[in-house]
Amino acid sequence: MSLLTVEELDAGYGDLQILDDVDLTVDAGEYVTIVGPNGAGKSTAMKSVFGLTDHMGGSVRFDGVDITDDNPEDIIRKGLSYVPQNENVFPSLSVEENLRMGAYILDSVPSSALDAVYDRFPILRERRDQRAGTMSGGQQQMLAMGRALMLEPELLLLDEPSAGLAPDLVDEMFDKIDEINATGTSILMVEQNAKTALRRCDRGYVLAQGQNRYVDEGDALLDDEDVRREFLGG
Ligand SMILES: Nc1ncnc2c1ncn2[C@@H]1O[C@H](COP(=O)(O)OP(=O)(O)OP(=O)(O)O)[C@@H](O)[C@H]1O
């Protein structure tokens, strides 16, 4: 049984349907990426898993439990965390306050969770008292990821983690994601940087116009001439 199973999902915003019969799975420990053209519905697919869109059909199951109609707070409690692409830190709060917010559903924040995040992102420990809004884009992205890791989720949803980062920071970000996955956290990631994402992941989905187009191991998609021609710029 997969950790996450999305079946025949139809979803969108109000009356506007974006996803049409989307199927998606993530196995325990797996690193899965979703790529595709602008407006394909990649972010919408991820938001739908986290209870942030209007559900119009199909189902989402996590760890065998139906979460299709759950709200994000219920979903977080079940072991899923989400890092949105934009506005993913509280700019006027310090780094540490942001991290503590990541565990707001707990009565008290375990210091072991804070230490684990600081060990993974030493820059956050160095800057624990700094206001998040004064940090660089890359550091804010690390903070957003750190905050999502505060509850030690089984599955981490990442929406465009490399967006807006300088090229050397993009590699560092992907290395961090590899490390997080290597210690047992499953990953579902949406990325514009399709070639890099497919090279790094275990398995990839190509979405177009709200529908599944291709699914295979990342390397197999990179080697597929049709995928290359249609979606990866040749
Ligand atoms: N909150 C919203 N309300 C209404 N329509 C939305 C909303 N968010 C996204 N859309 C629309 O849904 C469609 C799919 O958007 P989505 O962001 O999921 O695509 P994407 O594949 O992630 O694209 P991109 O790579 O450009 O982020 C687009 O037509 C977009 O305009």
The ligand as an SDF file (V2000), in Angstrom:
LIG
                    3D

 31 33  0  0  0  0  0  0  0  0999 V2000
   -6.6300   30.3880   -6.0730 N   0  0  0  0  0  0  0  0  0  0  0  0
   -6.9840   30.2190   -7.3620 C   0  0  0  0  0  0  0  0  0  0  0  0
   -8.1880   30.6050   -7.8270 N   0  0  0  0  0  0  0  0  0  0  0  0
   -8.5580   30.4290   -9.1120 C   0  0  0  0  0  0  0  0  0  0  0  0
   -7.7600   29.8700  -10.0500 N   0  0  0  0  0  0  0  0  0  0  0  0
   -6.5310   29.4840   -9.6580 C   0  0  0  0  0  0  0  0  0  0  0  0
   -6.0710   29.6410   -8.3080 C   0  0  0  0  0  0  0  0  0  0  0  0
   -4.8210   29.1550   -8.2310 N   0  0  0  0  0  0  0  0  0  0  0  0
   -4.5030   28.7140   -9.4730 C   0  0  0  0  0  0  0  0  0  0  0  0
   -5.5250   28.9200  -10.3270 N   0  0  0  0  0  0  0  0  0  0  0  0
   -5.5570   28.5490  -11.7530 C   0  0  0  0  0  0  0  0  0  0  0  0
   -5.3980   27.1400  -11.8410 O   0  0  0  0  0  0  0  0  0  0  0  0
   -4.6290   26.8160  -13.0060 C   0  0  0  0  0  0  0  0  0  0  0  0
   -3.4930   25.9060  -12.6010 C   0  0  0  0  0  0  0  0  0  0  0  0
   -2.6280   26.6420  -11.7160 O   0  0  0  0  0  0  0  0  0  0  0  0
   -1.4560   25.9520  -10.9110 P   0  0  0  0  0  0  0  0  0  0  0  0
   -0.8110   27.0200  -10.0950 O   0  0  0  0  0  0  0  0  0  0  0  0
   -1.9280   24.7360  -10.2390 O   0  0  0  0  0  0  0  0  0  0  0  0
   -0.4940   25.5240  -12.0960 O   0  0  0  0  0  0  0  0  0  0  0  0
    1.0190   25.1130  -12.0670 P   0  0  0  0  0  0  0  0  0  0  0  0
    1.1490   23.9230  -12.9470 O   0  0  0  0  0  0  0  0  0  0  0  0
    1.4810   24.9730  -10.6720 O   0  0  0  0  0  0  0  0  0  0  0  0
    1.6720   26.3540  -12.7920 O   0  0  0  0  0  0  0  0  0  0  0  0
    2.9340   27.2610  -12.4500 P   0  0  0  0  0  0  0  0  0  0  0  0
    4.0980   26.4470  -12.8360 O   0  0  0  0  0  0  0  0  0  0  0  0
    2.7240   28.4300  -13.3560 O   0  0  0  0  0  0  0  0  0  0  0  0
    2.8620   27.5790  -10.9950 O   0  0  0  0  0  0  0  0  0  0  0  0
   -4.1800   28.1260  -13.6370 C   0  0  0  0  0  0  0  0  0  0  0  0
   -5.0500   28.4060  -14.7180 O   0  0  0  0  0  0  0  0  0  0  0  0
   -4.3880   29.1260  -12.5210 C   0  0  0  0  0  0  0  0  0  0  0  0
   -4.7170   30.3840  -13.0340 O   0  0  0  0  0  0  0  0  0  0  0  0
  1  2  1  0
  2  3  1  0
  2  7  2  0
  3  4  2  0
  4  5  1  0
  5  6  2  0
  6  7  1  0
  6 10  1  0
  7  8  1  0
  8  9  2  0
  9 10  1  0
 10 11  1  0
 11 12  1  0
 11 30  1  0
 12 13  1  0
 13 14  1  0
 13 28  1  0
 14 15  1  0
 15 16  1  0
 16 17  2  0
 16 18  1  0
 16 19  1  0
 19 20  1  0
 20 21  2  0
 20 22  1  0
 20 23  1  0
 23 24  1  0
 24 25  2  0
 24 26  1  0
 24 27  1  0
 28 29  1  0
 28 30  1  0
 30 31  1  0
M  END
$$$$
